């Protein structure tokens, strides 16, 4: 059973949808239905990060926070001056 649905969408998006639907030889309704059907309802649930991501997050928690007045440009200037023996 199909039900009619009215959407308010930016005119540029509608024009793009028309071009794409023409190229794919399908309707905009079919494209929207396919997109919505492809979204898993459980995507809203929090997922467990991959092991490498989890490891990086754990390492990041051990790092001291950067002071509010820290400026990377000062660090970069100091490193360049040290590297090229510039005073």
Residue pairs with C-beta under 8 A, 6 or more apart in sequence:
7 32
9 17
17 28
17 31
18 28
20 31
21 27
21 28
21 30
21 31
24 31
48 54
49 57
80 86
81 87
